[in-house]
Amino acid sequence: MDKVLIINGPNLNWVGKREPDVYGSQSLEVYLEGLGDSVDVVFTNLEGEIINLLQEAEENPMYTGIIINAGGYSHTSIAIADTIRAMSKPIISVHVSNVFNRETQRHTDLIAAACMGFVGGFGLKSYEIALHALQV
């Protein structure tokens, strides 16, 4: 069965209680469970673990694509961006908020620049949009 891996980075396990004016009050974990059996979802606060997950997904024929929300690492991690550039599977970067109408340090996105596409600013629906784009 073909699946999409959804990787969530730092503090995304707190969506629903963290800054509800920015991220909303619904749990991201619960929301993503509603996307069905065609996705596997992981949460990690560790940069190296994100890299390990990406490398494992690249080698796993079950995964046909990856959605990544690297959180704050989106703006700082050359290592994650380099891993994505070395991969052959389609990867879409996602942000719940519109990072371009937030603080200026969020306007540079190293991860999105390495991915085939970017979806952001549509709240939790950003994940559904990215999933649809991978399945087209």
C-alpha positions as CSV (number, residue, x, y, z in Angstrom):
1,M,0.0,0.0,0.0
2,D,1.4,3.4,-1.0
3,K,1.6,5.9,1.8
4,V,2.7,9.5,2.5
5,L,4.9,10.2,5.5
6,I,4.1,13.4,7.4
7,I,7.0,14.6,9.5
8,N,6.3,17.3,12.1
9,G,9.2,19.1,13.8
10,P,9.6,21.1,17.0
11,N,6.7,22.2,19.0
12,L,4.1,20.9,16.5
13,N,3.0,18.3,19.1
14,W,1.7,21.4,21.0
15,V,-0.5,22.7,18.2
16,G,-3.9,23.2,19.8
17,K,-2.5,24.7,23.0
18,R,0.5,26.7,21.7
19,E,-0.4,30.2,20.4
20,P,-4.0,29.4,19.5
21,D,-4.3,32.8,17.8
22,V,-1.7,31.6,15.3
23,Y,-2.1,27.9,15.1
24,G,-5.8,27.4,16.2
25,S,-7.1,25.4,19.1
26,Q,-7.5,22.0,17.4
27,S,-4.8,19.3,18.1
28,L,-2.7,18.7,15.1
29,E,-2.3,15.0,16.1
30,V,-6.1,14.5,16.2
31,Y,-6.5,16.4,12.9
32,L,-3.9,14.4,11.1
33,E,-5.4,11.1,12.3
34,G,-8.5,12.1,10.4
35,L,-6.6,12.0,7.1
36,G,-6.9,8.2,7.0
37,D,-4.8,5.2,6.5
38,S,-2.9,6.6,3.5
39,V,-0.6,8.6,5.8
40,D,1.8,7.9,8.6
41,V,2.4,10.7,11.0
42,V,5.5,11.4,13.2
43,F,6.3,14.2,15.6
44,T,9.9,15.0,16.8
45,N,11.6,17.9,18.4
46,L,15.0,16.7,17.2
47,E,16.8,17.9,14.1
48,G,18.8,14.7,13.6
49,E,15.8,12.6,14.0
50,I,14.1,14.5,11.2
51,I,17.1,13.7,9.0
52,N,16.9,10.0,10.0
53,L,13.2,9.9,9.2
54,L,13.8,11.5,5.8
55,Q,16.5,9.0,4.9
56,E,14.5,6.0,6.1
57,A,11.5,7.2,4.0
58,E,13.7,7.6,1.0
59,E,14.7,4.0,1.3
60,N,11.2,2.6,2.1
61,P,9.3,1.8,-1.1
62,M,6.0,2.0,0.8
63,Y,6.3,5.8,0.9
64,T,5.5,7.6,-2.4
65,G,5.9,11.1,-1.0
66,I,6.6,13.1,2.1
67,I,5.0,16.2,3.7
68,I,7.3,18.0,6.1
69,N,6.6,20.8,8.6
70,A,10.0,21.4,10.0
71,G,8.7,24.1,12.3
72,G,11.5,26.5,13.4
73,Y,14.1,24.3,11.7
74,S,12.6,25.5,8.4
75,H,14.4,28.8,8.9
76,T,17.7,27.4,10.2
77,S,18.5,23.9,9.1
78,I,20.9,23.5,6.2
79,A,21.3,19.9,7.2
80,I,17.6,19.1,6.7
81,A,17.6,21.0,3.4
82,D,20.7,19.1,2.2
83,T,19.0,15.8,3.0
84,I,15.9,16.8,1.0
85,R,18.0,17.9,-1.9
86,A,19.7,14.4,-2.0
87,M,16.3,12.6,-2.2
88,S,14.4,11.5,-5.2
89,K,10.9,11.2,-3.7
90,P,8.5,14.2,-3.9
91,I,8.5,16.3,-0.8
92,I,6.2,19.2,0.1
93,S,6.9,21.7,2.9
94,V,4.0,22.8,5.0
95,H,3.3,25.6,7.5
96,V,0.1,26.1,9.3
97,S,0.6,29.9,9.5
98,N,1.6,32.3,6.8
99,V,5.2,32.7,7.7
100,F,5.5,35.7,5.4
101,N,3.2,37.8,7.5
102,R,5.0,37.0,10.7
103,E,8.4,38.0,12.1
104,T,11.0,38.7,9.5
105,Q,13.3,35.8,10.6
106,R,10.6,33.4,9.4
107,H,10.6,34.9,5.9
108,T,13.6,32.7,4.9
109,D,12.6,29.1,4.5
110,L,15.6,26.8,3.7
111,I,13.3,23.7,3.7
112,A,10.7,25.0,1.3
113,A,13.4,26.0,-1.1
114,A,14.7,22.4,-1.2
115,C,11.2,20.9,-1.7
116,M,9.1,20.4,-4.8
117,G,6.4,22.7,-3.4
118,F,5.3,24.7,-0.4
119,V,1.8,25.2,1.2
120,G,1.3,27.6,4.0
121,G,-1.1,29.9,5.7
122,F,-4.2,27.7,5.4
123,G,-4.2,26.5,8.9
124,L,-4.4,22.8,9.4
125,K,-5.9,22.5,5.9
126,S,-2.4,23.1,4.6
127,Y,-1.7,19.4,5.2
128,E,-4.7,18.3,3.1
129,I,-3.7,20.6,0.3
130,A,-0.2,19.2,0.3
131,L,-1.6,15.6,0.4
132,H,-3.8,16.3,-2.5
133,A,-0.9,17.7,-4.5
134,L,1.1,14.6,-3.9
135,Q,-1.7,12.3,-5.0
136,V,-2.5,14.2,-8.2
